[in-house]
Amino acid sequence: MQVSAGQDGIQRLLAAEQEAQKIVAKARKDKSDRLKQAKREAEKEIQGYKQQREDAYQKRIKDDSSNSGANVKRLDQESNDQMKEIQKNIAAKKKEVMDKLLGYVTEVNFKAGATHM
């Protein structure tokens, strides 16, 4: 009877050890699965953040380039306006300048005692 009781105790211990191994293996698998899931979620979140930053970057490039185009148009318009103003001033002062130039060219000053070679 004692042999049988000892055998029964050993069998129960072996069964308990096998059950414990199953529990530990399941816990390890569950932990591994949770880590994999967490990694997938983190990668998904990272991709979302990267996409958000890329979209913001592309929007800024688009805004800057459109602002650049607007600036070019504005500067062209300002340049054209300034050129028109300069041409208007030239037209207004042209006769006066020509008269002065002709006056200087055609005016003869004789100085007494001056000799020219």
Backbone torsions as a table, in degrees:
resi	resn	phi	psi	omega
1	MET	NA	-37.5	-179.1
2	GLN	-67.7	-36.9	178.7
3	VAL	-63.2	-42.6	-179.7
4	SER	-67.0	-39.0	178.3
5	ALA	-68.1	-38.8	178.1
6	GLY	-66.7	-41.2	178.6
7	GLN	-63.6	-40.6	179.7
8	ASP	-64.1	-40.0	178.4
9	GLY	-65.0	-40.7	179.3
10	ILE	-65.8	-41.5	179.6
11	GLN	-61.9	-41.4	179.3
12	ARG	-66.5	-38.6	177.8
13	LEU	-64.7	-42.6	178.1
14	LEU	-63.3	-42.0	179.0
15	ALA	-64.5	-41.6	178.8
16	ALA	-64.8	-39.5	178.9
17	GLU	-64.9	-42.0	178.5
18	GLN	-63.8	-40.8	178.1
19	GLU	-63.3	-42.0	178.7
20	ALA	-63.5	-40.7	178.4
21	GLN	-63.2	-39.6	177.5
22	LYS	-63.4	-43.1	-179.7
23	ILE	-63.3	-44.9	180.0
24	VAL	-64.4	-43.7	179.6
25	ALA	-62.2	-42.3	178.7
26	LYS	-64.9	-41.5	179.1
27	ALA	-62.3	-42.0	178.1
28	ARG	-63.7	-43.3	179.4
29	LYS	-64.0	-44.2	178.5
30	ASP	-60.4	-42.6	179.1
31	LYS	-62.7	-44.9	179.1
32	SER	-61.4	-42.9	178.6
33	ASP	-62.9	-42.3	178.7
34	ARG	-63.5	-41.0	178.2
35	LEU	-63.4	-42.5	178.5
36	LYS	-63.3	-42.8	178.9
37	GLN	-63.5	-44.1	179.1
38	ALA	-61.7	-39.7	179.1
39	LYS	-64.6	-43.9	178.5
40	ARG	-61.7	-43.3	179.7
41	GLU	-64.9	-41.1	178.8
42	ALA	-63.8	-43.0	178.6
43	GLU	-63.3	-39.6	178.3
44	LYS	-63.9	-43.4	178.9
45	GLU	-64.9	-41.2	178.2
46	ILE	-62.6	-44.2	178.8
47	GLN	-61.9	-41.2	177.5
48	GLY	-61.1	-43.3	179.4
49	TYR	-65.7	-43.7	178.0
50	LYS	-59.6	-43.6	-179.8
51	GLN	-63.9	-41.4	178.3
52	GLN	-60.8	-46.0	180.0
53	ARG	-65.8	-39.8	179.0
54	GLU	-64.5	-42.8	178.0
55	ASP	-61.3	-44.1	178.9
56	ALA	-62.6	-40.6	179.3
57	TYR	-64.0	-46.6	-179.9
58	GLN	-63.7	-38.2	177.9
59	LYS	-63.5	-42.0	-179.8
60	ARG	-65.6	-41.7	177.1
61	ILE	-60.4	-44.6	-179.7
62	LYS	-62.8	-45.5	179.6
63	ASP	-62.9	-43.7	-179.6
64	ASP	-64.3	-40.7	-179.1
65	SER	-70.2	-36.6	178.0
66	SER	-70.5	-36.2	175.2
67	ASN	-65.2	-37.0	178.6
68	SER	-62.5	-43.4	177.6
69	GLY	-62.6	-41.3	178.0
70	ALA	-65.0	-39.3	178.3
71	ASN	-65.0	-40.5	178.4
72	VAL	-62.0	-44.7	178.6
73	LYS	-61.5	-44.6	-179.5
74	ARG	-62.6	-44.6	179.7
75	LEU	-65.8	-38.2	175.7
76	ASP	-60.5	-45.3	-179.4
77	GLN	-63.6	-43.9	178.5
78	GLU	-62.4	-41.7	178.7
79	SER	-62.7	-44.5	178.6
80	ASN	-62.2	-42.6	178.4
81	ASP	-61.9	-42.7	179.5
82	GLN	-65.7	-40.4	178.2
83	MET	-63.2	-41.1	178.0
84	LYS	-63.1	-41.1	178.8
85	GLU	-64.1	-42.5	178.8
86	ILE	-64.1	-44.8	179.7
87	GLN	-64.3	-36.6	177.1
88	LYS	-64.6	-43.3	178.2
89	ASN	-64.6	-39.8	177.8
90	ILE	-61.0	-46.8	-179.4
91	ALA	-62.2	-39.1	-178.5
92	ALA	-69.9	-34.7	-174.7
93	LYS	-98.5	-5.1	-173.4
94	LYS	-58.4	-48.9	-178.0
95	LYS	-62.7	-44.1	-179.5
96	GLU	-61.7	-44.2	-179.7
97	VAL	-65.9	-44.0	179.6
98	MET	-62.3	-42.0	178.4
99	ASP	-61.5	-42.6	179.2
100	LYS	-64.9	-44.7	179.2
101	LEU	-61.4	-46.1	178.4
102	LEU	-62.8	-37.9	178.4
103	GLY	-62.9	-44.2	179.8
104	TYR	-67.7	-37.8	-177.7
105	VAL	-72.9	-39.7	-174.9
106	THR	-90.9	-12.5	-178.8
107	GLU	-75.8	129.3	179.8
108	VAL	-114.9	124.9	177.2
109	ASN	-111.5	119.3	175.4
110	PHE	-100.2	128.1	177.2
111	LYS	-111.4	134.7	-179.0
112	ALA	-68.2	135.5	176.5
113	GLY	84.1	-1.8	179.9
114	ALA	-86.6	134.2	178.2
115	THR	-116.6	138.5	179.0
116	HIS	-113.1	142.0	178.4
117	MET	-99.7	NA	NA
